[in-house]
Amino acid sequence: MALHIIDEANRCLNCKKPKCQEGCPVHTPIPRIIQMFKENKVMEAGEELFRNNPMSTICSVVCNHEMQCAGNCVLGKKGTPVHFSSIEQYISDTYLDRMEISKVEKKNKKAAVIGAGPAGMTVAILLAQKGYGVTIFEWKDKIGGIMQYGIPEFRLPKSVLDRYKKKMLEMGIQIRPNTTIGTVLKIDDLLRDGYASVFVGTGVWKARNLGIHGECLGNVHFGIDYLANVKAYNLGEKVAIIGMGNAAMDVARTVLRNGARQVTLYARGKTVTASSHEMSYARLDGAEFVFGKEIQRITEKGPVFKNSILDDNGRVIGCEEEEELVEADSVIICISQGPRGKLIRTTVGLEGSKKGLLVTDENGMTTKKGVFAAGDVVHGSKTVVHAVEGAKRAAESMIRYMENDNC
């Protein structure tokens, strides 16, 4: 591995206008990091990576690199791009355990963070580094959010989240697991108890349904629920997955690793939202893909489809009359998720969009004064690095808000 990343580092052209950096949502200073690595300044490079992106150790593993840094590398136009992710993974993984927690002057203000996913963890770390007291309220028993309960172990070892938790506790961040805000405790209770600002990073955990007959049958499940607790399911040998996004690829690969013999993913059109990289891995693992199938209903024997009718541009404009039953032991619906509505229902002044996503301004503040939000709960299901991007902006706004005595 070390030889490989040294070779990769030596391939970098150190462009004056690095397209790779522009392609990264958090604009990681890639050429500078690579140069520091080549000068054996691994800890200094790790410190800069962490300062720019506290989730660097995780993003180096799970980011869609082919669409971001690697996908924008100039060497990729005629050949093979520099795989910065491998270099970043080595540096950030080395740095995470060795990083020293700087002692900072403690401020007399504290912030509440609702949700310990990538956005919440990022905000908590950034605020703690500035001396603010931070308490995270997490509705599950472990931190990580989608990284813990939505990304399979074979893609992201959960031990890295345990390492993050250790560092966060060293920073003085307090964590309240199994605590849902919006039921017994509400946002107004947090403000009442002296939190100067509140950050909401609760993600999107409510599965989107198809609205068809058969979704309540015992052989039907939702992808987001399945990934959260794989061992609780007995799916059988033949599994049909409705949807072809990145999450569906994770579901398919996980199902195959847990006893299924045949896994098929179905899409109504010819285009999919999953990256070609994730589809390639799913195909290598044994998943099959069927396009142009419009789901009609689900039976105890499996899903029923009609063939989609496509226009010249490949858009679905209807479906044929004849139906086809595909026999399957289980059906998993994986067509995106939406937010849970507890916070909006229990917080006066907190507004959501038609889809239930929180409404924020350009600074990340919601419609309720002192309450900020970022990540999937604002923009819908996206990647870890996009959550970090919004969380950084929200953290800066929270600091300005608290320092200006608005609270």
Salt bridges, closest charged atoms under 4 A:
GLU8 OE1 - ARG11 NH1 3.12
GLU8 OE1 - HIS83 ND1 3.35
GLU39 OE1 - LYS41 NZ 3.26
GLU47 OE2 - ARG51 NH1 3.90
GLU48 OE2 - ARG32 NH2 2.26
ASP93 OD1 - ARG163 NH1 2.88
ASP97 OD1 - ARG163 NE 3.04
GLU170 OE1 - LYS167 NZ 3.66
ASP188 OD1 - LYS368 NZ 3.21
ASP189 OD1 - ARG192 NH1 3.36
ASP193 OD1 - ARG192 NE 2.87
ASP250 OD2 - ARG155 NH1 2.84
GLU278 OE2 - ARG155 NH2 3.85
ASP285 OD2 - ARG253 NE 2.71
ASP285 OD2 - ARG257 NH1 2.57
GLU294 OE1 - ARG268 NH2 3.15
ASP311 OD2 - ARG315 NE 3.13
GLU323 OE2 - ARG297 NH1 2.98
GLU324 OE1 - LYS293 NZ 2.79
GLU403 OE2 - LYS107 NZ 3.98
ASP405 OD1 - LYS109 NZ 3.07
